[in-house]
Amino acid sequence: MNPNITKRNELLAQKVIEGLASRNMTGYYAPDKEAALQQALCLIPEGSTVTMGGGMSVHEIGLPRALKEGNYNFIDRDEMADKRAAMLAAYDADFYLMSTNAMTQDGVLVNIDGNSNRVSALAQGPRKVIIIAGMNKICDDVDGAMKRARNVAAPINAQRFGLDTPCSKTGICMDCKSPDTICCQFLITRYSKHPGRIHVILVGDYLGF
């Protein structure tokens, strides 16, 4: 990566981490995927029950594979026939892993969900939440973060899942009410009621959508 981009990411990450701290959330900066993986594993004690949503960023740093190979109770919903049971298990897990669709420079998280299992787990349930987020997810403010979630993350995910939504054809949000829409629930996380529950690992690499 260009050293100027690296320096910018390091400086911006410190601003975001300060913003997260002011909101009762803990932030970390990892310059690359390997460092992000090690930081995440440092936060998860062996023997912990861990599950996750469908976050591409979590997979991109290799965290699910590391948990499967280690001494953890990793609940992989992709390997379970009963998807509902897997989703419900998340609410009593020690750790829930996810990414975020977007976040602001001062630490506000913005997420959109279809089934809503991801945003509901972020809001309540799992004892701790670990968010893996590339620096490409950082936006100026909530308005910018919402626009990113709707016009970047949502269309790409709709295409990824092969959904018949207007955005999968146009590449931008059409504010649809399509049966296939994945924009059912919008969650803005501006503060964590429980200190130490939400941990955000900012990664210098470009991750996710």
C-alpha positions in Angstrom: 0.0 0.0 0.0 1.1 3.5 -0.7 2.9 4.9 2.4 0.9 8.1 2.3 -2.3 6.1 2.4 -0.9 4.1 5.3 0.0 7.2 7.2 -3.4 8.7 6.6 -5.1 5.5 7.8 -3.0 5.5 11.0 -3.9 9.1 11.8 -7.6 8.8 10.9 -7.8 5.6 13.0 -6.7 7.4 16.1 -9.5 9.9 15.6 -12.0 7.2 15.2 -10.7 5.3 18.3 -11.1 8.4 20.3 -14.6 8.8 19.1 -15.4 5.2 20.0 -14.0 5.7 23.5 -16.3 8.6 24.0 -19.2 6.3 23.1 -18.2 3.5 25.6 -16.8 1.4 22.8 -13.1 0.2 22.5 -11.2 0.7 19.3 -7.9 -0.8 18.0 -5.9 -0.2 14.9 -4.3 -3.0 12.9 -2.2 -2.1 9.9 -3.1 -5.2 7.9 -5.2 -8.4 7.9 -2.6 -10.5 9.8 -2.4 -7.9 12.6 -6.2 -7.7 12.8 -6.4 -11.5 13.1 -4.0 -11.5 16.0 -5.7 -8.6 17.7 -9.1 -10.4 17.5 -7.7 -13.7 18.9 -6.2 -11.7 21.8 -9.7 -10.6 22.7 -11.2 -14.1 22.7 -10.2 -16.5 25.5 -9.9 -20.1 24.6 -13.1 -22.1 25.4 -15.3 -19.1 24.4 -18.5 -19.7 22.5 -18.3 -17.6 19.3 -20.6 -17.0 16.4 -21.0 -14.4 13.7 -23.2 -12.8 11.0 -22.3 -12.9 7.4 -19.4 -10.4 7.5 -17.0 -10.7 4.6 -14.4 -8.7 6.5 -14.3 -11.3 9.3 -13.7 -14.0 6.7 -11.1 -11.9 4.9 -8.8 -11.8 7.9 -9.1 -15.5 8.4 -10.8 -15.4 11.8 -13.4 -18.2 11.3 -10.7 -20.6 10.1 -8.5 -19.7 13.1 -11.4 -20.3 15.5 -12.2 -23.7 14.0 -8.6 -24.8 14.2 -8.3 -23.5 17.8 -9.8 -24.4 21.2 -13.1 -22.5 20.8 -16.7 -23.4 20.5 -17.4 -21.8 17.1 -20.9 -21.9 15.9 -20.8 -21.8 12.1 -24.3 -21.1 10.8 -23.2 -22.0 7.3 -22.6 -25.5 8.5 -25.9 -25.8 10.4 -29.1 -27.1 8.8 -31.3 -25.1 11.2 -30.3 -21.5 10.4 -32.8 -20.1 12.9 -31.3 -22.1 15.7 -27.8 -20.8 14.7 -29.1 -17.2 14.7 -30.8 -17.6 18.1 -27.6 -19.1 19.6 -25.9 -15.9 18.8 -27.9 -14.0 21.5 -26.3 -16.1 24.3 -22.8 -16.3 22.8 -19.7 -15.0 24.6 -18.6 -13.3 21.4 -20.4 -12.2 18.2 -18.3 -11.3 15.2 -19.4 -8.9 12.5 -18.3 -6.0 10.3 -20.2 -2.7 9.9 -21.6 -1.2 6.7 -20.2 2.1 7.6 -19.0 4.3 10.5 -18.3 7.9 11.2 -15.0 9.6 12.0 -16.3 10.1 15.5 -17.3 6.5 16.1 -20.9 6.1 15.2 -21.8 2.7 13.6 -24.3 2.4 10.8 -25.8 -0.9 9.8 -28.6 -2.1 7.5 -29.9 -5.6 7.7 -32.4 -7.9 6.0 -33.1 -10.7 8.4 -32.1 -8.3 11.2 -30.2 -11.0 13.1 -27.0 -9.0 12.8 -28.3 -5.7 13.9 -30.3 -7.2 16.7 -27.2 -9.1 18.0 -25.2 -5.8 17.9 -27.9 -4.1 19.9 -28.5 -6.7 22.6 -27.6 -10.3 23.5 -24.1 -11.5 23.0 -21.8 -10.7 25.9 -19.3 -9.1 23.6 -19.2 -7.9 20.0 -16.1 -7.7 17.9 -16.4 -5.7 14.7 -13.8 -6.0 12.0 -13.8 -2.9 9.7 -11.5 -1.8 6.9 -10.7 1.9 6.8 -12.7 2.1 3.6 -15.8 2.0 5.8 -15.0 5.4 7.5 -17.3 8.3 6.5 -17.4 12.0 7.5 -20.8 11.8 9.3 -23.9 9.8 9.8 -25.5 11.1 6.6 -22.4 10.0 4.7 -22.4 6.6 6.5 -26.0 6.0 5.7 -25.4 6.9 2.0 -22.5 4.4 1.9 -24.5 1.7 3.5 -27.4 2.2 1.1 -25.5 2.9 -2.1 -22.3 0.8 -1.7 -22.8 -2.0 0.8 -26.5 -2.9 0.0 -26.2 -3.1 -3.8 -23.1 -5.2 -3.7 -24.6 -7.6 -1.1 -27.8 -7.8 -3.1 -25.7 -8.8 -6.2 -23.6 -11.2 -4.0 -26.7 -13.0 -2.9 -28.3 -13.0 -6.3 -31.3 -11.0 -5.1 -33.9 -9.5 -7.4 -33.8 -5.9 -6.2 -33.6 -2.7 -8.2 -30.2 -1.8 -6.7 -28.8 -5.1 -7.9 -29.5 -3.9 -11.4 -28.8 -0.1 -11.1 -26.0 -0.2 -8.5 -27.6 2.4 -6.4 -30.4 2.5 -3.7 -33.9 2.9 -5.2 -35.6 3.0 -1.8 -37.5 -0.1 -2.8 -40.0 -2.3 -1.1 -39.0 -5.3 -3.1 -39.7 -8.8 -1.5 -36.0 -9.4 -1.8 -34.9 -6.1 -0.1 -32.1 -6.4 2.4 -32.8 -2.9 3.7 -35.4 -3.8 6.3 -33.8 -2.6 9.6 -31.5 0.4 10.0 -29.4 0.6 13.2 -27.4 3.6 14.3 -25.2 2.8 17.2 -24.1 6.1 18.8 -23.3 4.8 22.3 -22.9 1.5 24.2 -24.7 1.2 27.4 -22.3 -1.4 28.6 -18.6 -0.5 28.7 -16.3 -3.1 27.2 -19.0 -4.9 25.3 -18.3 -3.5 21.7 -14.8 -3.8 20.3 -13.9 -2.3 16.9 -10.8 -3.4 15.1 -9.9 -0.9 12.4 -7.8 -2.4 9.6 -5.5 -0.6 7.3 -6.4 -2.9 4.4 -9.4 -2.5 2.2 -12.0 -5.0 3.5 -15.6 -5.9 2.7 -18.1 -3.8 0.9 
